[in-house]
Amino acid sequence: MTDQQTTTPTRSVREVTASTFLLRRDAGQWFVGLIWHDRLGSHMPAGGHGEVGEGVHDAAVREVLEETGHRARLVPGPTVPTPTGFPHRPVPAPWWICEGGASPDGHTSTPHTHVDHIYLALAETASAAAEQQADHQLTWFTRSRLTTDPTVSEDSRLLALQLMSWLDGAPAGAEDDPEQLSAHLAHRAALGLVLPAQQRQQEGPA
């Protein structure tokens, strides 16, 4: 995610980054995992810049492991199928790709733009030792806490609450099956696109 300096980036330096919202379900309740970012002073998804020769989806998984100690199983974003005989292997798609202003950091010494590929992932249980060695502290948020906790960055809050609404009604076992969870989330997201159009038709011309 970004430091939210601007919603319409005009900066000449553009860098590809990956961010990942971690998801888990416990006793029927969904949680979103966010890290505490010391420099920016807020909770946000684990993430960062890709390394040379690394795919963006690979960077998403690596950053989660480094920053939280958890291994991530990406929940593929919605895509259309490739044609029969297509020779290239599809890779997990992000759920959003967004541009946002970023402050000077360890990669770029001037204000710049992050082109952030935002993924979802199921988190495998990490050992206490792995969590202690992680770069950042991971906190699991309920929907209620996301709504009220002032330490959550606003862009992260908006996306996390959208995710929570999509997670409603997720079938049993989805917390252990990235493909099943992806299908459910894509269906709920599509409903959000269709319903406003249906409402406009019902309301008639203004």
C-alpha positions as CSV (number, residue, x, y, z in Angstrom):
1,M,0.0,0.0,0.0
2,T,1.0,3.7,-0.2
3,D,1.4,6.5,2.3
4,Q,-1.7,8.1,0.7
5,Q,0.0,11.4,-0.2
6,T,-2.0,11.7,-3.4
7,T,-4.8,9.9,-5.2
8,T,-3.7,11.2,-8.7
9,P,0.1,10.5,-8.9
10,T,2.0,13.0,-11.0
11,R,5.5,11.8,-10.1
12,S,7.9,10.6,-12.8
13,V,9.4,7.6,-10.9
14,R,7.0,4.6,-10.9
15,E,7.8,1.4,-9.0
16,V,6.0,-1.9,-9.0
17,T,5.1,-3.2,-5.5
18,A,3.1,-6.0,-4.1
19,S,0.8,-6.0,-1.0
20,T,-1.1,-8.9,0.5
21,F,-4.1,-9.0,2.8
22,L,-3.9,-12.2,4.8
23,L,-7.2,-14.0,5.6
24,R,-8.2,-16.7,8.1
25,R,-11.4,-18.0,9.6
26,D,-11.6,-19.1,13.2
27,A,-14.8,-20.4,14.8
28,G,-16.8,-19.1,11.9
29,Q,-15.4,-15.6,12.0
30,W,-13.1,-14.1,9.4
31,F,-10.0,-12.1,10.2
32,V,-7.8,-9.9,8.1
33,G,-4.1,-9.8,8.9
34,L,-2.2,-6.5,8.8
35,I,1.3,-5.6,9.8
36,W,2.4,-2.6,11.9
37,H,4.7,-0.4,9.8
38,D,7.0,1.6,12.0
39,R,8.1,4.2,9.5
40,L,4.5,5.0,8.3
41,G,3.0,4.6,11.8
42,S,0.0,2.5,10.8
43,H,-1.4,-1.0,10.1
44,M,-1.4,-2.1,6.5
45,P,-1.0,-5.3,4.4
46,A,2.4,-6.9,4.2
47,G,4.2,-5.9,1.1
48,G,7.1,-4.2,-0.7
49,H,9.2,-4.0,-3.9
50,G,9.9,-7.0,-6.1
51,E,13.5,-8.2,-6.5
52,V,15.3,-8.6,-9.8
53,G,14.0,-11.6,-11.8
54,E,11.0,-12.0,-9.4
55,G,7.4,-12.1,-10.5
56,V,5.0,-9.7,-8.7
57,H,3.1,-12.7,-7.3
58,D,6.3,-14.2,-6.0
59,A,7.2,-10.9,-4.3
60,A,3.8,-11.0,-2.6
61,V,4.5,-14.4,-1.1
62,R,8.1,-13.6,-0.1
63,E,7.2,-10.3,1.5
64,V,4.5,-12.0,3.6
65,L,7.0,-14.6,4.8
66,E,9.7,-12.0,5.6
67,E,7.4,-9.5,7.3
68,T,5.1,-11.9,9.2
69,G,6.7,-15.3,9.4
70,H,3.7,-16.9,7.8
71,R,3.6,-18.7,4.5
72,A,1.0,-17.4,2.1
73,R,-1.2,-19.3,-0.3
74,L,-2.4,-16.7,-2.8
75,V,-6.1,-16.5,-3.5
76,P,-6.1,-15.9,-7.3
77,G,-7.9,-12.8,-8.5
78,P,-10.6,-13.0,-11.1
79,T,-9.4,-13.6,-14.7
80,V,-10.7,-15.0,-17.9
81,P,-9.5,-18.4,-19.1
82,T,-6.8,-18.8,-21.7
83,P,-7.6,-20.6,-25.0
84,T,-6.9,-24.2,-25.5
85,G,-3.3,-24.7,-26.6
86,F,-2.1,-21.4,-25.2
87,P,1.6,-22.0,-24.5
88,H,2.2,-19.8,-21.4
89,R,1.4,-20.6,-17.8
90,P,-1.0,-18.2,-16.1
91,V,0.1,-16.8,-12.7
92,P,-2.1,-15.7,-9.8
93,A,-3.7,-12.4,-10.5
94,P,-4.0,-9.5,-8.0
95,W,-7.4,-8.3,-6.9
96,W,-6.6,-4.7,-7.4
97,I,-3.8,-2.7,-9.1
98,C,-3.6,0.8,-7.8
99,E,-1.3,3.8,-8.1
100,G,-0.5,6.0,-5.1
101,G,2.1,8.5,-4.0
102,A,5.0,7.3,-1.8
103,S,7.4,9.2,0.4
104,P,11.2,8.8,0.0
105,D,12.2,5.4,1.2
106,G,15.1,2.9,1.0
107,H,14.6,2.4,-2.7
108,T,14.0,5.9,-3.9
109,S,15.2,9.1,-2.2
110,T,12.5,11.4,-3.6
111,P,8.7,11.3,-3.6
112,H,7.6,8.7,-6.2
113,T,4.7,6.5,-7.3
114,H,4.0,2.9,-6.3
115,V,2.0,0.8,-8.8
116,D,0.7,-1.6,-6.2
117,H,-0.5,-5.1,-7.0
118,I,-2.8,-6.0,-4.2
119,Y,-3.2,-9.8,-3.5
120,L,-5.3,-11.9,-1.1
121,A,-3.8,-14.9,0.7
122,L,-4.7,-17.6,3.2
123,A,-2.0,-17.7,5.9
124,E,-0.5,-21.0,7.1
125,T,0.1,-21.2,10.8
126,A,3.6,-19.9,11.7
127,S,5.7,-21.1,14.5
128,A,6.4,-18.8,17.4
129,A,10.1,-18.7,16.4
130,A,9.1,-17.6,12.8
131,E,6.9,-14.8,14.1
132,Q,9.6,-13.6,16.4
133,Q,12.1,-13.4,13.5
134,A,9.7,-11.6,11.3
135,D,10.4,-8.0,10.2
136,H,7.0,-6.7,11.5
137,Q,4.3,-7.5,14.0
138,L,1.2,-9.1,12.5
139,T,-2.3,-8.3,14.0
140,W,-5.5,-10.0,13.1
141,F,-8.5,-7.7,12.7
142,T,-12.2,-8.4,12.9
143,R,-14.7,-6.3,10.9
144,S,-15.6,-4.4,14.0
145,R,-12.1,-3.5,14.9
146,L,-11.3,-2.5,11.3
147,T,-14.1,0.0,11.5
148,T,-13.0,1.6,14.7
149,D,-9.2,1.2,15.0
150,P,-7.5,4.5,14.2
151,T,-4.1,2.8,13.6
152,V,-5.3,1.2,10.3
153,S,-4.3,3.2,7.3
154,E,-7.4,4.5,5.5
155,D,-6.8,2.9,2.2
156,S,-6.2,-0.4,3.9
157,R,-9.4,0.0,6.0
158,L,-11.5,0.6,2.9
159,L,-10.3,-2.5,1.0
160,A,-10.3,-4.7,4.1
161,L,-14.0,-3.8,4.9
162,Q,-14.9,-4.5,1.2
163,L,-13.2,-7.9,1.6
164,M,-15.2,-8.5,4.8
165,S,-18.5,-7.9,3.0
166,W,-17.5,-10.3,0.2
167,L,-16.5,-13.0,2.8
168,D,-20.1,-13.1,4.1
169,G,-21.5,-16.5,3.2
170,A,-18.3,-18.1,2.2
171,P,-18.8,-21.9,2.0
172,A,-17.5,-24.3,4.6
173,G,-13.9,-25.3,3.8
174,A,-13.1,-22.0,1.9
175,E,-10.6,-21.1,4.6
176,D,-8.5,-24.0,3.4
177,D,-9.1,-23.8,-0.3
178,P,-7.8,-20.8,-2.2
179,E,-9.6,-21.7,-5.4
180,Q,-12.9,-22.1,-3.7
181,L,-12.5,-18.9,-1.8
182,S,-11.5,-17.1,-5.0
183,A,-14.7,-18.3,-6.7
184,H,-16.8,-17.1,-3.8
185,L,-15.1,-13.7,-3.6
186,A,-15.3,-13.1,-7.4
187,H,-19.0,-13.9,-7.3
188,R,-19.7,-11.5,-4.5
189,A,-17.6,-8.8,-6.3
190,A,-19.5,-9.3,-9.5
191,L,-22.8,-8.9,-7.6
192,G,-21.5,-5.5,-6.4
193,L,-21.0,-4.5,-10.0
194,V,-24.4,-5.7,-11.3
195,L,-26.6,-4.5,-8.5
196,P,-26.2,-0.8,-9.0
197,A,-27.0,-1.2,-12.7
198,Q,-30.1,-3.2,-11.8
199,Q,-31.2,-0.5,-9.4
200,R,-30.8,2.2,-12.0
201,Q,-33.0,0.2,-14.4
202,Q,-35.7,-0.2,-11.7
203,E,-35.6,3.5,-10.8
204,G,-35.9,4.6,-14.5
205,P,-34.6,7.8,-16.1
206,A,-33.7,10.7,-13.8
